[in-house]
């Protein structure tokens, strides 16, 4: 980690004074680095720092709060340090406001529907983002089908059954909007009653409900959080389960059988 700290400092043309690891870091090294010129910065090494920088910039262009990208190369991403001394439980209203900004982002290409300009990864788990014309097809191929070869055979059969049913469970062509893509509570920095930054994005263009569903994987957003977005449309329970299933499958592959009950619960909630 000292090598990473020194490399981050060098990218800014500064000397290293001190560093310590930040919470998280399950699939990436993340450090708070103190520079000789008195600055504090965050230095991160992940699967693709350049891609992550592009995602943060895309989020920032919507007006959503994100850390400034100070420097980046193939080995490290250097970010602005943002305060994170608050609790998400006090900031749901502000997160709703921030998500309204994020979802204003639209694909640049006239013919683009659902996807992103490149694939991404969480550690060893590849996140496929090929452009797809319909939303059920995108979710079937890029968010569920990619896991079939990496899970037990009985679970793979359940996932295949769900994939066949997706055209009846998901909207065919919802307006594609920018998604953070991995918006659980640990990726929302808060201080006081305000969101100071969204971090660790896994961006793509898709159905806005994905970013509404994901915060409920490890937290319990209040009703007011959804009301700020105009409320929830009929059938959201099944769609939320399908969207949260992807997060559970990623965790299953990264961290093992501890997450099998979560996968089973979301499959059950989706009617499988």
N, C-alpha and C positions, 0 to 999 in steps of 0.2 A: 504493500500500500504506500510505502514511502516513495517508491518509484513513481506511482500515479500522482501523488501530491507534488513531487518535483516537476513532473511533466506538465501538470496543470499550471503551475506557477510560471514555467518557462514559456508556455503558450501566451502568457500575458506579459512576458518580458520582465518578470519580477522574481525576487528571491523568496525562498520558502522559509518561514519562521517556525510554524507548527501546524499540526493537523490532528483531527480525530475522526473516527467513523461516525456516520449519521445512522439513525434507525432505518431499518429496511435492509436493503442490500441482499435480498434472497437470490436474485438473479443478476445483480450488478454490484460493483463496488461504488460506494458513495461516500465522499469525504467532505468535511468542513475544513477548508484550508485557510490558514492565516498567513498573509504575505508580509514581507519585510516593510512594505510601504504602508502598512496599517489596514489594508483591506481584508475583508472576509469573503471568500467565494466558495461555491460548491463545485467539486470536481467529481465527475462520474465516468466510470468505464462500463459500458454495456454492450449488447450485441451489435449495435450500429449507431454510434454517436452522431454521425452526420445525418442519418434519417431522423433521429430524435430531435435534432436541432431544427430540421425543416418542419416537423410537426409542431413544435413549440412556436415557431414563427407564424405558422398558419393559424394557430389558436389566438396568438397575440393580435393578428390582423383584424380579428372580429371585435377587439376591444376587451376580450376576456383577460383577467390578470394572469400572467405567466412570468417566470423569471426571465430576464434578458439573457440571451445567448452572448457571452463575452468572447468565447473562442471555441473552436472545435476542430478536431482532425479525426483520423480513423481510430485513434486510441482513446481519446478523452473528450468530454464535453465540459466546458467551464461555464457555470451559470451564476447569475446574481444570487446572493444570499437574501432570502426573504424571511421575515419573522413568522414563527409557527408555534406560538405559545398558547394558542386558544384551543377550544373544543368544537368539533363539528356540530354537536348537539345544540349549540347556541347560534349556529350560522346557516340553518337550512334555508331561511328566507333569502339570505344573500347568495347562497349557492344557486337557488332558483333563478335569481337575477342574472348571475354569471352564465348559467346554461342558456338562458334566452339569447345572450350575445353569441355564444358558441354556435348555436343552431342557425344563426343567420348566415354562416358560411355556406357557400355553394360551390360545386365543381367548376373548374375553369373551362373545361371542354364542353362545347354545346351538346355533344352526343354522349357525354358521360352520365352514367347513372350511379351505380353502386361499386365502390372500391377505392383504391388509392393508387398513387403513381408507382409504388414499389411495395414489395413484401417487407415484413418486419419479423421480430422474434422476441419471445420471452425466454431467455436462456436457450435451451435446446429445442424449444417448441416454436416452430415456424408459424407465423401469422400470414396467411395468404390473402392477397388483396386484388386479385385479377378483376378488371372491370367486367361487370355483369349487367345484363339488361333488365332483369327482374329481381326484386328483393328476395322472394322465397328461394330462387335459384342461387343467389349469392350466399344466403345463410346456409343452405343445404351443402353447397360445395366447399365454401371457404371457411365456414365456422363449425360445421359438424362432420362432414365427410372426411376432412383432413385427419380426424382422430381415429378413424375406423381401424387402421392397421396398428394402432398403439394402445388399444384397450382390450380387455378380455372379450372373448368371442360372444358371450351372452349379452354383454353391454353393446357390442358392435351391432348385434341384430336389433336391439331396441332402437339404437340410433338410426339404423337404416329404415326402420318402420316410421320413425318420426320424420325423416327426410322425405319420404313419400307423401306424408300428410301436410307438409309445410304450405303447399299452394292453397290449402283450405284454412290454414291457421294464421297466415301472415298476409298483410296487404301486398298486392301484386306490384304496384308502382307508387309507393309513397314518395312525397317530395324528398329528394336526397339532400341531406344537410350534413354539415361538418359534425363529427362526433369526436369526443375525447377518446372513447373506445375502451377505457379501463378505469372508469370513474368510481372506484370504491373509496372509502373514507381516507385511507392512507395516502391517496394521491391528491388530496385537497388540503392545502396549507391554510390555516386560519389563525387570526390574532384578534382578540376581543370578539366582536360580533361580525367580523368581515372576513371574506375569503381573500387571502393575500396572493394566492397563486395556485394554479393547476399544474401538476407535475407528472412525470412518467407517462406521457400520452402514448396511445396506440391508435393514431388517427386513421379515419377513413370516412367516406361519405355513405350515409345510410339512413335508416328510419330513426327519427328523433327519439322514439321510445327506448332505444337501447341505453342512452345516457340517463334516462329516467329510471330504468329498471336496475342498472348496475349498482347505484348506491345502496340498494336494499339487500345486497348479497351479505354484507357483514354488519349493516346498521339497519335502523328502522326509521326511515324518513316520516315525518308527520304528514297528515292529510294536507296541510297548508302548502307543503312543498309542491305537491301535484296541482293544487288549486291555482298556484301562480302560473302554471302552464296551461290554464284553461280546463283543468280537470282531466280525468282519464276516460278514454273512449271504451265503449262496450267491448268486452272480451279481453281486456288488458291483462287479466290474471294469467291466462294461458300464454300470451305473448311475453310477458315478463319472465315466466318460467323458462321459456325457450331462450330468451336472451341471457338470462342468468346461467343457464346450462353451459354456455360456452365458457364462462369464467370458471365454473366448477370443473369442466373437463381439462382446462389448462392446469388448474391446481392439482388435479388427479395425476396428470402426466409429470408435473414438476416435483410433487411432494409425496405421491404415493397413495396407498389405500385409505388413509385417514379421510380423504375427500370422496370416497365412494358413496357414503350415505348422502352427501350433498347432491351428488349426481343423481342418485336414485330419487331423492325428494323432488328435484326439478322435473325429472321425467314423469313422475307421478302427477305433479301439478299440471303438466302439459297434456295429461290424459293418456299416457303410455303405460 
